[in-house]
Amino acid sequence: MDFRQLKHFLTLTEALHFGRASELCHVSPSTLSRSIRQLEEALDAPLFERDNRHVALTRQGLILQRYARETLEQWEALRHTLAAEATQLTGEISIYCSVTASYSFLYELLSAFRSRHPGIELKLHTGDPADSMARVLAGDDDMAITPRPRVPPPSLAFKSLTRSPLVFIAPFTKPGAAMNWVPDTPESPTPAQWKGVPMILSEAGLSRDYADTWFKALGITPRIYAQVAGHEAIVSMVGLGFGIGVVPKIVLDNSPLAERVRILAVKPELPHYDVGLCVLNRRLKSPLTQALWDEVSERTSTTSP
């Protein structure tokens, strides 16, 4: 069966740019345009709104996007189910994670897997960990390295890779620097100490939820200096002296700017950050996804402050 048109379509839904999508599909822009036009003619519906500057999915395009993903997933599962058990697994798995996770976990996670399954191509997308679970739920990626939420969605399976404390970090005080907003006794926090502290926090996600809960328990609303996508940028901004941040210690341990900040011994401590691999339960029907899932051993180790 020929699923090239559906693959061309899905690539364009992710790139939203005919030039980039044609490069990813290894076809000419005219071939890609012809594939999309043939799909639109066959379905008698517009799939994209496009002009000289923008490409966007229509409502009908969103419906086909869901169908195309499910169809290709089912075809891939059927193809491998019907193949002989000894046949080498081939295909593609996409993984989403933060920059820190990419060099903290991926080598150990994937090195043995690549040796056992050289026919499986791995695609890596990096970004804000707050987006990871949504990308897996939406079908944008097969798996993600993500913090475990307080209440995981029932459609997701989760395996823990490590546990790391969430810590408050402050810049190292330089001689003559005016940083009198850094609390003198963080181990005994008071509203007066913290109400004027410029905070640099994640825009969303579990670390932001825990930080907001901590300040609520203290009885104040934090003074937000900046809201940042990604913990790595928080370390940078704190190191530059813009405020105090909240990050998983594993991010700090792997940051090239770790020497420019210090951990505040804040009490009460924030909850630990449970980082692991997540996947849609239905995706585990794919032999490729199941092979990588089986490679992962659940861990309960903790990164100490």
C-alpha positions in Angstrom: 0.0 0.0 0.0 1.2 3.5 -0.8 0.8 6.0 2.1 3.1 8.6 0.7 0.4 11.2 0.4 -0.6 10.8 4.0 3.1 11.0 5.0 3.5 14.2 2.9 0.4 15.6 4.5 1.5 14.9 8.1 5.0 16.4 7.4 3.4 19.6 6.1 1.1 19.8 9.2 4.2 19.8 11.4 6.4 22.1 9.3 3.6 24.4 8.0 6.0 25.4 5.3 6.1 23.8 1.8 9.8 24.4 1.3 10.8 22.8 4.6 8.3 20.0 4.3 9.4 19.1 0.8 13.0 18.8 2.1 12.0 16.6 5.0 10.0 14.4 2.5 12.9 14.4 0.0 10.7 15.5 -2.8 10.4 18.7 -4.8 8.0 21.5 -3.6 5.9 20.8 -6.8 5.6 17.1 -5.9 4.5 18.0 -2.4 2.0 20.5 -3.7 0.6 17.9 -6.1 0.2 15.4 -3.3 -1.7 17.9 -1.1 -3.9 18.9 -4.1 -4.7 15.3 -4.9 -5.8 14.7 -1.3 -8.0 17.8 -1.3 -9.6 16.8 -4.6 -10.2 13.2 -3.4 -11.8 14.5 -0.1 -13.5 17.5 -1.8 -12.3 19.6 1.1 -9.6 22.2 1.7 -6.9 20.9 4.1 -4.8 24.1 4.4 -5.3 27.8 4.3 -2.3 29.3 2.5 -1.0 32.5 1.1 2.5 33.8 0.2 3.5 34.0 3.9 1.5 31.5 6.0 0.3 27.9 5.9 -2.4 26.8 8.4 -4.6 23.7 8.9 -8.3 24.0 8.2 -10.9 22.3 10.4 -11.0 19.5 7.8 -7.3 19.3 7.8 -7.3 18.8 11.6 -9.7 15.9 11.1 -7.5 14.3 8.5 -4.4 14.8 10.7 -6.0 12.6 13.4 -7.1 10.0 10.8 -3.7 10.0 9.1 -1.8 9.5 12.3 -4.0 6.6 13.5 -4.0 5.0 10.0 -0.2 5.0 9.8 0.2 3.8 13.4 -2.2 0.9 12.7 -0.5 0.1 9.4 2.9 0.1 11.1 1.6 -2.2 13.9 0.0 -4.6 11.4 3.1 -4.7 9.2 5.3 -5.7 12.1 2.7 -8.2 13.5 2.6 -10.0 10.2 6.3 -10.0 9.7 8.4 -13.0 11.0 9.4 -12.6 14.6 13.1 -12.8 13.7 12.8 -10.0 11.2 14.7 -6.9 12.2 12.5 -4.0 13.4 12.5 -1.0 11.1 10.8 2.3 11.3 10.8 5.5 13.2 10.3 6.6 16.8 10.1 10.3 17.8 11.1 11.4 21.3 10.5 14.8 22.9 12.5 16.1 25.8 14.2 19.2 27.3 17.8 20.1 26.5 18.9 18.9 29.9 17.2 15.5 29.5 18.8 15.1 26.1 22.3 14.9 27.6 21.3 13.5 31.0 19.3 10.4 29.9 19.4 9.8 26.2 22.9 8.3 25.8 22.2 5.7 28.5 18.7 5.2 27.4 19.4 4.7 23.7 22.9 3.4 23.3 22.1 -0.3 24.0 18.8 0.1 22.1 20.5 1.3 19.0 22.9 -1.7 19.0 20.0 -4.1 19.3 17.7 -2.4 16.8 19.9 -0.6 14.2 16.9 -0.5 11.8 14.9 1.9 14.0 15.4 5.6 13.3 15.1 7.9 16.2 13.9 11.5 15.8 14.6 13.9 18.7 12.6 17.1 19.4 13.7 19.4 22.2 11.8 22.1 24.0 10.1 23.2 27.2 9.3 20.1 29.4 5.9 21.7 30.2 4.9 20.9 26.7 6.1 17.3 26.7 2.9 15.5 27.9 0.7 17.6 25.6 2.8 16.6 22.6 2.5 12.9 23.4 -1.3 13.2 24.0 -1.7 15.1 20.7 0.3 12.5 18.8 3.1 14.9 17.8 5.7 12.5 19.4 5.7 8.9 20.3 7.4 9.3 23.6 8.6 12.1 25.9 11.0 12.5 28.9 8.8 14.5 31.2 8.1 15.2 34.9 5.4 12.9 36.3 2.3 15.0 36.9 0.4 14.9 40.2 -2.4 13.0 38.5 -1.2 11.3 35.3 -3.8 11.0 32.5 -5.2 7.5 32.4 -4.3 7.2 28.7 -0.5 7.5 29.5 2.0 5.0 30.7 4.9 6.3 32.8 8.3 4.9 33.8 10.5 6.8 36.3 14.1 7.5 35.3 15.2 9.6 38.3 14.0 11.8 41.0 15.5 15.2 41.6 14.8 17.9 44.2 13.3 21.3 43.1 15.5 24.0 44.5 15.5 27.8 44.9 18.6 29.3 43.3 20.1 32.8 43.8 23.0 34.6 42.1 26.3 34.6 43.9 26.5 38.1 45.5 29.3 40.1 44.0 31.2 42.8 46.0 29.3 46.0 45.7 26.3 44.4 44.0 22.9 45.7 45.2 21.1 42.4 45.9 19.5 43.2 49.2 16.4 41.3 48.0 18.0 37.9 48.6 16.5 36.6 51.8 19.0 36.4 54.7 17.4 33.5 56.4 15.7 31.3 53.7 15.4 28.5 56.1 12.9 30.5 58.1 10.9 32.3 55.4 8.5 35.1 56.2 6.1 37.1 54.0 8.1 40.2 54.6 11.3 38.5 53.4 9.9 37.2 50.2 7.2 39.7 49.0 9.7 41.9 47.2 12.0 39.2 45.8 12.1 39.2 42.0 11.2 35.7 40.9 12.1 34.0 37.7 9.7 31.0 37.1 8.6 28.6 34.4 5.7 29.8 32.4 3.8 26.6 33.1 4.4 23.0 34.2 4.9 21.1 37.4 7.8 23.3 38.8 5.6 26.4 38.4 2.7 24.6 40.1 4.9 23.7 43.1 6.4 27.2 43.3 2.9 28.8 43.3 1.8 26.4 46.0 4.8 27.3 48.2 4.1 31.0 47.9 0.4 30.5 48.6 1.3 28.6 51.8 3.5 31.5 52.8 0.5 33.8 52.2 1.8 36.0 49.5 1.7 36.4 45.7 5.3 36.2 44.3 6.7 39.2 42.5 7.3 37.8 39.0 10.3 39.3 37.2 10.2 36.9 34.3 8.3 33.8 33.2 10.5 31.5 31.1 10.0 28.5 28.8 12.6 26.0 29.9 14.6 25.6 33.1 18.0 26.1 31.4 17.1 29.8 30.8 16.1 30.3 34.4 19.7 29.4 35.5 21.1 31.9 33.0 18.9 34.7 34.2 19.6 34.0 37.9 23.3 33.9 37.1 23.0 37.3 35.6 21.5 38.6 38.8 18.0 39.3 37.7 16.3 37.4 40.5 15.7 34.1 42.3 14.6 31.0 40.4 13.2 27.5 40.9 14.6 24.6 38.9 15.1 20.9 39.3 18.6 20.2 40.7 19.4 17.9 37.8 19.2 21.0 35.5 21.6 22.9 37.7 24.0 19.9 37.9 24.2 19.8 34.1 24.3 23.6 33.5 27.5 25.3 32.4 26.5 28.2 34.5 26.1 26.3 37.7 29.1 28.1 39.4 27.3 31.4 38.9 24.4 30.6 41.2 23.9 29.1 44.6 21.2 27.0 46.2 19.1 28.6 48.9 18.4 26.3 51.9 14.7 27.2 51.8 12.2 25.6 54.2 9.9 24.0 53.7 11.5 22.2 50.8 9.7 21.9 47.5 8.5 18.4 46.4 10.8 16.2 44.4 10.7 16.2 40.6 10.0 12.7 39.3 11.4 12.5 35.7 10.5 9.6 33.5 9.5 8.3 30.1 5.8 8.6 29.0 3.9 7.1 26.1 0.3 6.6 25.1 -0.9 3.2 26.2 -2.3 2.5 22.7 1.2 3.3 21.2 2.6 0.3 23.0 0.7 -1.9 20.5 3.5 -0.8 18.1 6.4 -3.3 18.2 8.8 -0.4 17.8 7.5 1.6 20.7 7.2 -1.5 22.8 10.8 -2.5 22.1 12.1 0.9 23.4 9.6 0.8 26.4 10.9 -2.6 27.4 14.5 -1.3 27.2 13.8 1.2 30.1 14.2 0.0 33.6 12.2 1.9 36.2 14.4 3.7 38.6 13.9 5.3 42.0 17.2 7.0 42.6 17.3 10.5 43.9 19.6 13.4 43.1 20.6 14.8 46.5 20.8 18.6 47.1 
